Amino acid sequence: MDKLDYIFNPRSVAVVGSKQIDNHNWLRTVLPFDGPKYHINIDKNEWPSAEELGFQNYERLVDVPGDVDFVIISVPAQVAQYVIRDCVAKKVLGAHLYTAGYGEIGTEEGIQREEELIKIASEGGLNVVGPNCLGIFNPKIGIGVNLGGYYGDSGSLAFVSQSGSQSGGFARGCVANGIKISKLVSMGNGIILDSSDYLDYFKDDVDTLAIGMYLEGVRDGKRFYNSLREVSASKPVMVLKVGESEDAARAVAAHSTSFTTGPAIWDAMLVQAGGIKVESIEEIFELSKLLLVLPPTTGDRLGLLALSGGHATEMTNVFSNAGFRIPSLEERSYERILEKFNVVGSTYQNPIEGRTLNDPEHLNNVLDVLNDDPNIDIIVHEVHVVVRDEEATLYRGHGPDLLVDFQSRARKPYVVALSTSYPHPPADIEDNFYHVLTEAGIPTLHGLQGTASALRKFVSYYQNRVA
């Protein structure tokens, strides 16, 4: 087993310091886990409630009769070192240290405590997630479910974060966006296991196809560059780096003790290593929809379907500014469209717009023409949800089934850009349309600008992938 397998795929788990007053949150975060589960607490008043949850109770970790792969530690910083020593004595290989009060507090006591932790763990071969973090989430085996919010239904996107709240928000955001997580780690200060360790692990993780990162800084820039370059050659890595301004850098130092560097240096490193720079968590969601569904694509010629003539010119402007080409179709394609085109006031050029798409037969014909045209690499279809006479449809009167049907026969990447309609449709109605499309394997992104930005980074990754 890889050293991090004992953390992400443990065979047994122990939780140290859980309390009933906190509803035993740390026990509940591993409650769905099927393997042996132990509760470690010197306060025997906590034992009955832990036993009711299905945990075996022991005063100390070394009292557990069997092997323990992974330990979650939630005790005050003043006593955490004793638990760490017990982990080493028990030959535990992976631990999550929730406890804060180390180098991030900036005091001599905190720094000394951190140095002692590094010494004990390094000499004892103990891999520590943290300190000062929410730990790991693996939905497949039911570890970290309080952080992730669910279990049992895993996917292909891994996430590494130096922020606990960003980790939890990311997991919930994935659910809202129809994205499934393979594994997630809130790494905190990262004084034993740093971001590079997690990158190296996810490179070989068969469950992971793409990786997102929320970083405040890195401890070893050269090692991070080498890891990122190696991983990016086979899997896309989206990196959100904060702390680039003076004020942000100060906030980073107070939060996780990470070192930051100037944005120009960081950006140059990302380009050379093949990483994908993103500006927000939301951009990771949008880009992931493409990376996890579409085949590798290097072509930048788009076939556009717009809501109207005005939207067609806007689409052309937005996607052209993002570096895409909107070419003319071949002559035979125009002939095929014209065979079914009988609408005054619309155009069948590229972009194709307006009432040309009213009739389902016309729309299917246009989609098939773009699918066949050798001048087109990617099809982008702008839609929005409207409610008229209490009936909800995609604009031009179509339901999502028509788009889903085309997706089943599409030979080219097919992307839907979900534009805003006014008045806004009820959120549950729009969400239903969105999830029907995403569950059918159609990347459905929000807005023209967001779609163009994500699609540009998607294509650029494959164009520039470092061999």
Secondary structure, DSSP 8 states (H G I E B T S, - for coil): --TTHHHHS-S-EEEES--GGGTTHHHHTTTT--S-EEEE-S-GGGHHHHHHTT-EEESSGGG-SS---EEEE-S-HHHHHHHHHHHHHTT--EEEE----SGGG-SHHHHHHHHHHHHHHHHHT-EEE-SSS-EEEBTTTTBSHHHHS--S---SEEEEES-HHHHHHHHHHHHHTT--EEEEEE-TT-SSS-HHHHHHHHHH-TT-SEEEEEES--S-HHHHHHHHHHHHTTS-EEEEE---SHHHHHHHHHHH------HHHHHHHHHHHT-EE-SSHHHHHHHHHHHTTS------BEEEEESSHHHHHHHHHHHHHTT-B-----HHHHHHHHHH---TT---SSSEEGGGGSSHHHHHHHHHHHHH-TT-SEEEEEE-EEEETTEEEETTTB-HHHHHHHHHH--S-EEEEE---SS---HHHHHHHHHHHHHTT--EEESHHHHHHHHHHHHHHHHH---
